[in-house]
Amino acid sequence: MKQNMVKTSEMMTLLDSLLEQVDLVDKAMSTSINETFTHCEETYMEQVHRIDQSLQEIEVAVYESMPSGTEWSRSRSRREMVLHTV
């Protein structure tokens, strides 16, 4: 009977040790996963910011290259005349 108690006690000690190891691995994996997710999220947001900046630069360039109202009207009239003659 005493031998059974010793085995049971040893098994409980081993089980406790195993559970501690499982907890350590779980914490390490959770930390690693959270850090990886955070890094991915930051990289994604940086790319979105760069795309937004590029789109704003393109918008400004297009706006600056547009002819004024009178130039637009003249070029439109010329295009219409060309299209009518064709």
C-alpha positions in Angstrom: 0.0 0.0 0.0 2.8 2.4 0.9 4.4 1.7 -2.5 1.2 2.7 -4.2 1.2 6.0 -2.3 4.8 6.6 -3.3 4.0 5.9 -7.0 0.9 8.1 -6.8 2.9 10.9 -5.2 5.6 10.6 -7.8 3.0 10.6 -10.6 1.4 13.8 -9.1 4.9 15.5 -9.0 5.5 14.5 -12.6 2.1 15.7 -13.6 2.6 19.0 -11.8 6.0 19.4 -13.6 4.4 18.6 -16.9 1.6 21.1 -16.4 4.2 23.8 -15.5 6.0 23.1 -18.7 2.8 23.2 -20.7 2.0 26.6 -19.1 5.5 27.9 -20.0 5.2 26.8 -23.6 1.7 28.2 -23.8 2.9 31.6 -22.5 5.9 31.6 -24.9 3.7 30.8 -27.9 1.0 33.3 -27.0 3.7 36.0 -26.6 5.3 35.0 -29.9 2.0 35.0 -31.7 1.0 38.4 -30.3 4.3 39.9 -31.2 4.1 38.5 -34.8 0.5 39.7 -35.2 1.5 43.2 -33.9 4.4 43.3 -36.3 2.1 42.3 -39.2 -0.5 44.9 -38.2 2.2 47.6 -38.0 3.6 46.7 -41.4 0.1 46.7 -42.9 -0.7 50.1 -41.5 2.7 51.5 -42.8 1.8 50.2 -46.3 -1.7 51.7 -46.1 -0.1 55.0 -45.1 2.3 54.9 -48.0 -0.4 54.2 -50.4 -2.5 57.0 -49.1 0.5 59.4 -49.4 1.1 58.2 -53.0 -2.6 58.7 -53.9 -2.5 62.2 -52.4 0.6 63.1 -54.4 -1.0 61.8 -57.6 -4.2 63.8 -56.9 -2.1 67.0 -56.4 -0.1 66.3 -59.6 -3.3 65.8 -61.6 -4.9 68.8 -60.2 -1.8 71.0 -60.9 -1.5 69.7 -64.5 -5.2 70.4 -65.3 -5.7 73.3 -67.7 -7.5 76.4 -66.4 -11.2 76.8 -67.1 -10.7 78.8 -70.3 -8.0 76.5 -71.6 -10.2 73.6 -70.9 -13.1 75.1 -72.8 -10.8 76.0 -75.8 -9.3 72.5 -75.9 -12.7 70.9 -75.6 -14.0 73.0 -78.5 -11.0 72.1 -80.6 -11.5 68.4 -79.8 -15.2 68.7 -80.7 -14.3 70.4 -84.0 -11.8 67.7 -84.8 -14.4 65.0 -84.0 -17.0 66.7 -86.2 -14.6 66.8 -89.2 -13.7 63.2 -88.9 
